[in-house]
Amino acid sequence: MRKFALNESIMATKTKTEKGSEKKPRAKKSAAASGEIQKLRIRVRAYDHKILDASIKQIMDTAVRFDAQVIGPIPLPTEMKKYTVNRAAFIFKDAREQFEMRVHKRVIDIMNPMPKVIEALTNLSLPSGVSIDVKMM
């Protein structure tokens, strides 16, 4: 009898919490209305570090020209892909060559960007071999 009373009280508490757990979805506040700081995160990647540094300088000059607060450039770890290839086609298994590709990466954060800054960055002409990811956070 005791065991039955204990299980019954557990079942009663479960049904009470299940009924009360229905929550109404809250409306999302915009970042400008809530006073949060918006930032534009720019990730730049290239195989050649000299071209990467030149394009970073070009991006930073454009942002500073419009009086934007810039954080960075922050260097990220270099991604290295290594490939091993046989030198000979058939019998010389021990003769191999190793190649590697290095991908250099940098991150720049622009705090509270104005529309002029975003427009200037989209119209920016960068050298080939440089890829850019722009994300609003």
MDTraj code that builds the backbone (N, CA, C; nanometers):
import mdtraj as md
import numpy as np

residues = "MET ARG LYS PHE ALA LEU ASN GLU SER ILE MET ALA THR LYS THR LYS THR GLU LYS GLY SER GLU LYS LYS PRO ARG ALA LYS LYS SER ALA ALA ALA SER GLY GLU ILE GLN LYS LEU ARG ILE ARG VAL ARG ALA TYR ASP HIS LYS ILE LEU ASP ALA SER ILE LYS GLN ILE MET ASP THR ALA VAL ARG PHE ASP ALA GLN VAL ILE GLY PRO ILE PRO LEU PRO THR GLU MET LYS LYS TYR THR VAL ASN ARG ALA ALA PHE ILE PHE LYS ASP ALA ARG GLU GLN PHE GLU MET ARG VAL HIS LYS ARG VAL ILE ASP ILE MET ASN PRO MET PRO LYS VAL ILE GLU ALA LEU THR ASN LEU SER LEU PRO SER GLY VAL SER ILE ASP VAL LYS MET MET".split()
xyz = np.array([
    [0.0822, -0.1185, 0.0000],
    [0.0000, 0.0000, 0.0000],
    [0.0868, 0.1251, 0.0000],
    [0.1936, 0.1204, 0.0708],
    [0.2837, 0.2329, 0.0780],
    [0.3457, 0.2629, -0.0597],
    [0.3857, 0.1604, -0.1298],
    [0.4469, 0.1745, -0.2606],
    [0.3485, 0.2381, -0.3593],
    [0.2247, 0.1997, -0.3521],
    [0.1218, 0.2535, -0.4392],
    [0.1006, 0.4034, -0.4124],
    [0.1027, 0.4461, -0.2891],
    [0.0815, 0.5865, -0.2541],
    [0.1977, 0.6727, -0.3048],
    [0.3196, 0.6194, -0.2999],
    [0.4364, 0.6926, -0.3457],
    [0.4304, 0.7132, -0.4974],
    [0.3987, 0.6082, -0.5712],
    [0.3882, 0.6189, -0.7169],
    [0.2769, 0.7149, -0.7586],
    [0.1674, 0.7128, -0.6831],
    [0.0548, 0.7999, -0.7135],
    [0.0939, 0.9473, -0.6962],
    [0.1725, 0.9777, -0.5932],
    [0.2134, 1.1168, -0.5705],
    [0.3128, 1.1625, -0.6791],
    [0.3971, 1.0721, -0.7279],
    [0.4896, 1.1064, -0.8357],
    [0.4124, 1.1354, -0.9634],
    [0.3118, 1.0537, -0.9931],
    [0.2310, 1.0739, -1.1128],
    [0.1554, 1.2070, -1.1056],
    [0.1097, 1.2422, -0.9865],
    [0.0357, 1.3663, -0.9698],
    [0.1264, 1.4864, -0.9940],
    [0.2517, 1.4807, -0.9471],
    [0.3432, 1.5930, -0.9680],
    [0.3835, 1.6040, -1.1154],
    [0.3961, 1.4918, -1.1851],
    [0.4323, 1.4957, -1.3265],
    [0.3232, 1.5625, -1.4089],
    [0.1997, 1.5304, -1.3783],
    [0.0919, 1.5892, -1.4582],
    [0.0787, 1.7381, -1.4305],
    [0.1077, 1.7838, -1.3098],
    [0.1010, 1.9254, -1.2780],
    [0.2085, 2.0027, -1.3545],
    [0.3320, 1.9506, -1.3576],
    [0.4403, 2.0211, -1.4257],
    [0.4221, 2.0183, -1.5764],
    [0.3653, 1.9086, -1.6306],
    [0.3444, 1.9016, -1.7747],
    [0.2406, 2.0040, -1.8198],
    [0.1381, 2.0259, -1.7398],
    [0.0354, 2.1225, -1.7762],
    [0.0901, 2.2654, -1.7694],
    [0.1731, 2.2944, -1.6715],
    [0.2260, 2.4298, -1.6528],
    [0.3456, 2.4612, -1.7407],
    [0.3972, 2.3622, -1.8130],
    [0.5192, 2.3848, -1.8900],
    [0.4944, 2.4501, -2.0250],
    [0.3704, 2.4752, -2.0602],
    [0.3414, 2.5405, -2.1875],
    [0.3797, 2.6873, -2.1761],
    [0.4780, 2.7292, -2.2586],
    [0.5250, 2.8670, -2.2547],
    [0.4873, 2.9361, -2.3838],
    [0.4557, 3.0616, -2.3707],
    [0.4238, 3.1410, -2.4880],
    [0.5546, 3.1916, -2.5483],
    [0.5669, 3.1900, -2.6811],
    [0.6896, 3.2406, -2.7429],
    [0.7001, 3.3915, -2.7254],
    [0.8214, 3.4355, -2.6942],
    [0.8447, 3.5776, -2.6744],
    [0.8833, 3.6419, -2.8075],
    [0.8485, 3.7643, -2.8209],
    [0.8861, 3.8380, -2.9416],
    [1.0325, 3.8769, -2.9307],
    [1.1065, 3.8623, -3.0411],
    [1.2486, 3.8968, -3.0409],
    [1.2644, 4.0478, -3.0486],
    [1.3586, 4.0973, -2.9706],
    [1.3883, 4.2392, -2.9732],
    [1.4987, 4.2640, -3.0749],
    [1.4931, 4.3737, -3.1421],
    [1.6008, 4.4068, -3.2344],
    [1.7210, 4.4541, -3.1540],
    [1.8392, 4.4414, -3.2138],
    [1.9615, 4.4765, -3.1436],
    [1.9690, 4.6261, -3.1170],
    [1.9175, 4.7060, -3.2085],
    [1.9225, 4.8511, -3.1896],
    [1.8276, 4.8950, -3.0782],
    [1.7128, 4.8304, -3.0678],
    [1.6144, 4.8682, -2.9667],
    [1.6598, 4.8280, -2.8270],
    [1.7284, 4.7165, -2.8148],
    [1.7688, 4.6694, -2.6826],
    [1.9009, 4.7308, -2.6370],
    [1.9699, 4.8061, -2.7249],
    [2.0942, 4.8711, -2.6839],
    [2.2165, 4.7827, -2.6996],
    [2.2040, 4.6684, -2.7651],
    [2.3188, 4.5809, -2.7851],
    [2.4105, 4.6387, -2.8920],
    [2.5347, 4.5989, -2.8863],
    [2.6319, 4.6449, -2.9839],
    [2.6308, 4.5489, -3.1018],
    [2.6076, 4.6025, -3.2207],
    [2.6154, 4.5205, -3.3410],
    [2.7595, 4.5221, -3.3896],
    [2.7998, 4.4114, -3.4503],
    [2.9332, 4.4129, -3.5084],
    [2.9339, 4.3342, -3.6379],
    [3.0217, 4.3755, -3.7239],
    [3.0398, 4.3144, -3.8535],
    [3.1689, 4.2338, -3.8445],
    [3.1595, 4.1026, -3.8595],
    [3.2783, 4.0171, -3.8516],
    [3.3209, 3.9789, -3.9925],
    [3.4433, 4.0139, -4.0270],
    [3.4972, 3.9866, -4.1596],
    [3.6092, 3.8852, -4.1451],
    [3.5920, 3.7693, -4.2103],
    [3.6957, 3.6651, -4.2117],
    [3.7593, 3.6644, -4.3497],
    [3.8895, 3.6791, -4.3536],
    [3.9625, 3.6860, -4.4792],
    [4.0583, 3.5678, -4.4852],
    [4.0602, 3.4980, -4.6006],
    [4.1456, 3.3806, -4.6194],
    [4.2215, 3.3936, -4.7508],
    [4.3488, 3.3495, -4.7504],
    [4.4280, 3.3514, -4.8733],
    [4.5433, 3.2522, -4.8592],
    [4.5973, 3.2115, -4.9742],
    [4.7119, 3.1220, -4.9742],
    [4.8417, 3.1986, -4.9509],
    [4.8490, 3.3216, -4.9967],
    [4.9699, 3.4026, -4.9839],
    [4.9500, 3.5073, -4.8749],
    [5.0396, 3.5098, -4.7775],
    [5.0208, 3.5995, -4.6639],
    [5.0459, 3.7455, -4.7020],
    [5.1267, 3.7714, -4.8036],
    [5.1523, 3.9103, -4.8439],
    [5.0280, 3.9724, -4.9072],
    [4.9610, 3.8963, -4.9926],
    [4.8367, 3.9446, -5.0534],
    [4.7291, 3.9614, -4.9464],
    [4.7276, 3.8697, -4.8510],
    [4.6305, 3.8763, -4.7420],
    [4.6508, 4.0032, -4.6595],
    [4.7757, 4.0340, -4.6244],
    [4.8032, 4.1532, -4.5452],
    [4.7698, 4.2809, -4.6216],
    [4.7937, 4.2811, -4.7533],
    [4.7610, 4.3988, -4.8344],
    [4.6093, 4.4207, -4.8398],
    [4.5326, 4.3122, -4.8535],
    [4.3870, 4.3261, -4.8587],
    [4.3303, 4.3644, -4.7219],
    [4.3899, 4.3146, -4.6148],
    [4.3487, 4.3539, -4.4791],
    [4.3702, 4.5035, -4.4595],
    [4.4856, 4.5528, -4.5049],
    [4.5150, 4.6952, -4.4923],
    [4.4132, 4.7776, -4.5709],
    [4.3750, 4.7307, -4.6870],
    [4.2766, 4.8000, -4.7700],
    [4.1402, 4.8041, -4.7005],
    [4.0997, 4.6936, -4.6382],
    [3.9729, 4.6876, -4.5648],
    [3.9762, 4.7820, -4.4450],
    [4.0867, 4.7814, -4.3713],
    [4.0970, 4.8665, -4.2526],
    [4.0983, 5.0139, -4.2907],
    [4.1658, 5.0501, -4.3997],
    [4.1672, 5.1894, -4.4438],
    [4.0275, 5.2363, -4.4817],
    [3.9521, 5.1492, -4.5468],
    [3.8152, 5.1829, -4.5852],
    [3.7282, 5.2044, -4.4618],
    [3.7422, 5.1189, -4.3619],
    [3.6615, 5.1306, -4.2400],
    [3.6993, 5.2555, -4.1603],
    [3.8285, 5.2851, -4.1520],
    [3.8736, 5.4013, -4.0751],
    [3.8340, 5.5311, -4.1454],
    [3.8275, 5.5296, -4.2784],
    [3.7871, 5.6481, -4.3544],
    [3.6465, 5.6939, -4.3156],
    [3.5582, 5.5993, -4.2782],
    [3.4226, 5.6321, -4.2373],
    [3.4067, 5.6362, -4.0852],
    [3.5170, 5.6495, -4.0123],
    [3.5193, 5.6629, -3.8657],
    [3.4524, 5.5458, -3.7943],
    [3.4783, 5.4247, -3.8408],
    [3.4252, 5.3056, -3.7748],
    [3.5291, 5.2538, -3.6753],
    [3.4806, 5.1973, -3.5656],
    [3.5702, 5.1391, -3.4658],
    [3.6076, 4.9995, -3.5128],
    [3.7388, 4.9767, -3.5322],
    [3.7877, 4.8514, -3.5881],
    [3.8664, 4.7757, -3.4821],
    [3.8382, 4.6461, -3.4699],
    [3.9141, 4.5577, -3.3816],
    [3.9828, 4.4551, -3.4703],
    [4.1128, 4.4500, -3.4619],
    [4.1847, 4.3514, -3.5428],
    [4.2902, 4.4168, -3.6281],
    [4.3477, 4.3488, -3.7185],
    [4.3225, 4.2108, -3.7602],
    [4.3766, 4.1103, -3.6588],
    [4.2998, 4.0070, -3.6383],
    [4.3368, 3.9004, -3.5463],
    [4.3809, 3.7808, -3.6303],
    [4.5062, 3.7369, -3.6183],
    [4.5495, 3.6211, -3.6968],
    [4.4933, 3.4917, -3.6386],
    [4.4370, 3.4099, -3.7241],
    [4.3869, 3.2787, -3.6850],
    [4.4912, 3.1735, -3.7227],
    [4.4831, 3.0548, -3.6672],
    [4.5817, 2.9518, -3.7005],
    [4.5829, 2.9202, -3.8494],
    [4.7036, 2.9008, -3.9014],
    [4.7199, 2.8693, -4.0429],
    [4.6807, 2.7242, -4.0657],
    [4.5947, 2.7035, -4.1627],
    [4.5481, 2.5688, -4.1967],
    [4.6453, 2.5084, -4.2978],
    [4.7044, 2.3937, -4.2640],
    [4.8017, 2.3305, -4.3529],
    [4.7481, 2.1964, -4.4015],
    [4.7411, 2.1810, -4.5318],
    [4.6994, 2.0549, -4.5921],
    [4.8229, 1.9916, -4.6545],
    [4.8565, 1.8707, -4.6109],
    [4.9758, 1.8036, -4.6615],
    [4.9367, 1.6883, -4.7526],
    [5.0088, 1.6769, -4.8633],
    [4.9842, 1.5719, -4.9614],
    [5.1142, 1.4973, -4.9874],
    [5.1082, 1.3653, -4.9865],
    [5.2230, 1.2813, -5.0182],
    [5.1960, 1.2108, -5.1503],
    [5.2948, 1.2191, -5.2414],
    [5.2790, 1.1657, -5.3761],
    [5.3979, 1.0774, -5.4095],
    [5.3726, 0.9617, -5.4743],
    [5.4829, 0.8772, -5.5203],
    [5.5569, 0.9478, -5.6342],
    [5.6922, 0.9392, -5.6332],
    [5.7693, 1.0002, -5.7412],
    [5.7620, 0.9146, -5.8668],
    [5.7699, 0.7857, -5.8486],
    [5.7668, 0.6948, -5.9632],
    [5.6297, 0.6296, -5.9714],
    [5.5977, 0.5821, -6.0881],
    [5.4651, 0.5249, -6.1083],
    [5.4544, 0.3809, -6.0608],
    [5.5691, 0.3051, -6.0638],
    [5.5532, 0.1621, -6.0436],
    [5.6338, 0.1062, -5.9273],
    [5.7655, 0.0941, -5.9358],
    [5.8359, 0.0120, -5.8367],
    [5.8998, 0.0888, -5.7218],
    [5.9293, 0.2171, -5.7343],
    [6.0030, 0.2875, -5.6292],
    [5.9067, 0.3436, -5.5244],
    [5.8628, 0.2536, -5.4365],
    [5.7634, 0.2890, -5.3355],
    [5.8208, 0.3867, -5.2328],
    [5.9515, 0.3749, -5.2038],
    [6.0124, 0.4573, -5.0992],
    [6.0393, 0.6006, -5.1455],
    [6.0430, 0.6241, -5.2737],
    [6.0690, 0.7582, -5.3245],
    [5.9362, 0.8346, -5.3321],
    [5.9198, 0.9309, -5.2418],
    [5.7952, 1.0078, -5.2357],
    [5.8251, 1.1550, -5.2224],
    [5.7315, 1.2369, -5.2664],
    [5.7404, 1.3809, -5.2488],
    [5.6255, 1.4260, -5.1595],
    [5.6535, 1.5287, -5.0803],
    [5.5489, 1.5829, -4.9940],
    [5.5255, 1.7293, -5.0292],
    [5.3998, 1.7639, -5.0433],
    [5.3601, 1.9008, -5.0735],
    [5.2637, 1.9477, -4.9661],
    [5.2603, 2.0780, -4.9467],
    [5.1629, 2.1317, -4.8521],
    [5.1049, 2.2623, -4.9043],
    [4.9791, 2.2843, -4.8693],
    [4.9109, 2.4093, -4.9005],
    [4.8791, 2.4773, -4.7678],
    [4.9159, 2.6030, -4.7580],
    [4.8877, 2.6787, -4.6364],
    [4.7792, 2.7807, -4.6641],
    [4.6799, 2.7834, -4.5771],
    [4.5714, 2.8818, -4.5878],
    [4.5841, 2.9741, -4.4669],
    [4.6188, 3.0997, -4.4946],
    [4.6338, 3.2003, -4.3898],
    [4.4997, 3.2683, -4.3685],
    [4.4668, 3.2967, -4.2408],
    [4.3358, 3.3537, -4.2085],
    [4.3516, 3.4711, -4.1128],
    [4.2629, 3.5692, -4.1290],
    [4.2572, 3.6849, -4.0396],
    [4.1101, 3.7187, -4.0130],
    [4.0852, 3.7816, -3.8975],
    [3.9503, 3.8259, -3.8604],
    [3.9563, 3.9738, -3.8240],
    [3.8589, 4.0479, -3.8742],
    [3.8442, 4.1893, -3.8389],
    [3.7019, 4.2093, -3.7891],
    [3.6859, 4.2795, -3.6771],
    [3.5540, 4.3146, -3.6254],
    [3.5351, 4.4650, -3.6385],
    [3.4214, 4.5051, -3.6923],
    [3.3857, 4.6470, -3.7012],
    [3.2637, 4.6674, -3.6125],
    [3.2796, 4.7513, -3.5111],
    [3.1747, 4.7720, -3.4133],
    [3.0783, 4.8806, -3.4615],
    [2.9471, 4.8545, -3.4481],
    [2.8396, 4.9457, -3.4880],
    [2.8630, 5.0063, -3.6269],
    [2.8639, 4.9227, -3.7300],
    [2.8914, 4.9768, -3.8636],
    [2.7737, 5.0582, -3.9169],
    [2.8059, 5.1673, -3.9809],
    [2.7039, 5.2496, -4.0456],
    [2.6794, 5.1929, -4.1858],
    [2.5662, 5.2242, -4.2454],
    [2.5388, 5.1742, -4.3812],
    [2.6436, 5.2167, -4.4844],
    [2.7053, 5.3349, -4.4646],
    [2.8099, 5.3802, -4.5564],
    [2.9301, 5.2862, -4.5540],
    [2.9647, 5.2388, -4.4350],
    [3.0794, 5.1472, -4.4211],
    [3.0494, 5.0160, -4.4920],
    [2.9298, 4.9631, -4.4725],
    [2.8931, 4.8350, -4.5342],
    [2.8922, 4.8479, -4.6860],
    [2.8397, 4.9594, -4.7355],
    [2.8367, 4.9809, -4.8805],
    [2.9775, 4.9935, -4.9376],
    [3.0653, 5.0644, -4.8670],
    [3.2031, 5.0807, -4.9145],
    [3.2774, 4.9475, -4.9152],
    [3.2500, 4.8616, -4.8155],
    [3.3168, 4.7313, -4.8101],
    [3.2666, 4.6372, -4.9188],
    [3.1396, 4.6486, -4.9558],
    [3.0886, 4.5616, -5.0618],
    [3.1421, 4.6035, -5.1983],
    [3.1708, 4.7325, -5.2161],
    [3.2227, 4.7806, -5.3437],
    [3.3748, 4.7703, -5.3533],
    [3.4383, 4.7168, -5.2513],
    [3.5839, 4.7073, -5.2464],
    [3.6347, 4.6036, -5.3459],
    [3.7397, 4.6385, -5.4186],
    [3.7996, 4.5463, -5.5151],
    [3.9250, 4.4858, -5.4544],
    [3.9223, 4.3560, -5.4320],
    [4.0355, 4.2862, -5.3704],
    [4.1026, 4.1954, -5.4730],
    [4.2305, 4.1627, -5.4515],
    [4.3007, 4.0771, -5.5480],
    [4.2437, 3.9356, -5.5523],
    [4.2693, 3.8684, -5.6644],
    [4.2206, 3.7307, -5.6769],
    [4.2993, 3.6411, -5.5810],
    [4.2341, 3.5384, -5.5337],
    [4.2964, 3.4485, -5.4372],
    [4.2628, 3.4820, -5.2936],
    [4.1896, 3.5901, -5.2729],
    [4.1482, 3.6306, -5.1382],
    [3.9984, 3.6092, -5.1266],
    [3.9582, 3.5304, -5.0286],
    [3.8149, 3.5083, -5.0074],
    [3.7718, 3.5753, -4.8784],
    [3.6504, 3.6297, -4.8799],
    [3.5985, 3.7074, -4.7665],
    [3.4638, 3.6514, -4.7247],
    [3.4442, 3.6359, -4.5942],
    [3.3152, 3.6007, -4.5367],
    [3.2747, 3.7150, -4.4448],
    [3.1601, 3.7751, -4.4713],
    [3.1118, 3.8871, -4.3890],
    [2.9881, 3.8387, -4.3153],
    [2.9862, 3.8595, -4.1841],
    [2.8743, 3.8139, -4.1024],
    [2.8371, 3.9240, -4.0039],
    [2.7075, 3.9509, -3.9943],
    [2.6572, 4.0493, -3.8982],
    [2.6224, 3.9760, -3.7694],
    [2.6742, 4.0236, -3.6583],
    [2.6507, 3.9558, -3.5306],
    [2.5833, 4.0493, -3.4330],
])
top = md.Topology()
chain = top.add_chain()
for i, resn in enumerate(residues, 1):
    res = top.add_residue(resn, chain, resSeq=i)
    for name in ("N", "CA", "C"):
        top.add_atom(name, md.element.get_by_symbol(name[0]), res)
traj = md.Trajectory(xyz[None], top)
